[in-house]
Amino acid sequence: MPITRRTFLAGMLSTSALALAACAVEQQWVTLGTAQVNLRNTFTIIPVTVQQGLFTSLRLQVSGSPVFINSLVVNFVSGEQSTLAVNTAIPAGGQTDPIFLPGVVRAIKLIQMNFRRVPTGGSATVTVQGSRI
């Protein structure tokens, strides 16, 4: 059966409507933990309680001093572990784009944040937020 122009346009319109509906889903960002980061070290661990819920992505917010985040090692309640490459300098007052977790939704047990050491030291406050839909 050949596709008519009307059928084609109707299909395109419905596809566009579905895409807009998917974008309209509001992400709910929840603070999972905050760490006072000593920039003479190279990592810090942020425990997350199971009561926080299930998440699809993470983002980091920084205040105080800028921080270069190498990676996040996320330990899930299921016992699995995932290393997420970040490799981003986050300025004071800045935040990352969403960092998507593998799988559909995940319960997080703890997050190890690996960052670049600064020889002169300093400190920054890094807040980890999780997105749940």
C-alpha positions in Angstrom: 0.0 0.0 0.0 1.6 3.3 -1.1 2.0 6.1 1.5 0.0 9.2 0.6 1.2 12.7 1.4 -1.5 13.0 4.0 -0.5 9.7 5.8 3.2 10.8 5.7 2.4 14.3 7.2 0.2 12.7 9.9 3.0 10.4 10.9 5.5 13.2 11.0 3.1 15.3 13.2 2.5 12.5 15.7 6.3 11.7 15.9 7.0 15.4 16.6 4.3 15.5 19.3 5.8 12.4 21.0 9.3 14.0 21.0 7.9 17.2 22.5 6.1 15.2 25.2 9.3 13.4 26.1 11.1 16.7 26.4 8.4 18.1 28.6 9.1 15.4 31.3 10.6 17.4 34.1 13.7 16.0 35.7 13.7 16.2 39.5 17.2 16.8 40.9 17.8 15.6 44.4 21.0 16.3 46.4 22.7 13.0 47.1 25.6 14.4 49.1 28.1 17.3 49.6 31.8 17.0 50.1 34.3 19.5 51.3 37.2 18.7 48.9 40.8 19.2 49.9 42.6 19.8 46.6 45.8 18.3 47.9 44.1 14.9 47.8 43.0 13.0 44.7 39.6 11.6 45.7 36.7 11.7 48.2 33.8 9.4 48.9 30.2 10.4 49.2 27.9 7.8 50.8 24.3 7.8 49.4 21.4 6.3 51.4 19.0 3.9 49.7 16.1 6.1 50.7 17.2 8.7 48.2 15.6 6.6 45.4 16.4 5.5 41.9 18.3 7.7 39.5 19.0 8.1 35.8 21.8 10.6 35.8 24.1 12.7 38.1 25.4 16.2 38.0 28.1 18.0 40.0 27.9 21.6 41.4 31.0 23.4 42.7 31.6 26.3 45.0 34.7 27.8 46.6 37.5 26.9 44.1 37.4 25.3 40.7 37.9 21.6 40.5 39.0 19.3 37.7 37.0 16.0 38.0 38.6 13.0 36.4 35.9 10.4 37.0 33.2 9.1 39.2 33.2 5.6 40.5 29.5 4.8 41.3 28.8 1.8 43.5 25.2 0.6 43.1 23.0 -1.2 45.7 23.0 -4.2 43.4 26.8 -4.6 44.0 27.7 -3.5 40.5 30.2 -0.7 40.0 30.5 1.8 37.1 33.3 4.2 36.3 32.0 7.3 34.6 34.6 9.5 32.8 34.0 13.2 33.5 37.3 14.9 32.6 36.0 18.3 33.1 37.1 21.5 34.9 34.2 22.9 36.8 34.5 26.5 37.8 33.4 27.8 41.2 29.7 28.4 40.9 29.4 26.1 37.9 28.0 22.6 37.3 28.3 19.8 34.9 25.9 18.7 32.2 24.0 15.5 33.2 26.2 12.4 33.5 24.0 9.5 32.5 24.1 6.3 34.5 24.3 2.9 32.7 21.0 1.0 32.7 17.5 2.4 33.1 17.3 3.5 36.7 19.7 2.7 39.5 19.9 2.8 43.3 23.2 4.3 44.4 25.2 3.1 47.4 28.2 5.5 47.2 30.1 7.7 44.8 33.9 8.0 44.7 34.9 11.3 43.1 38.4 11.3 41.6 39.8 14.8 40.9 43.1 16.4 39.9 45.4 17.3 42.7 46.4 20.9 43.0 50.0 21.3 44.5 49.1 24.6 46.2 46.0 23.0 47.9 42.8 24.9 48.5 39.4 23.6 49.0 36.1 23.4 47.2 32.6 22.2 48.0 31.2 19.7 45.6 27.5 18.7 45.6 26.4 15.6 43.8 22.8 15.6 42.6 20.8 12.8 41.1 18.0 13.0 38.6 14.9 11.0 38.9 12.0 11.3 36.5 
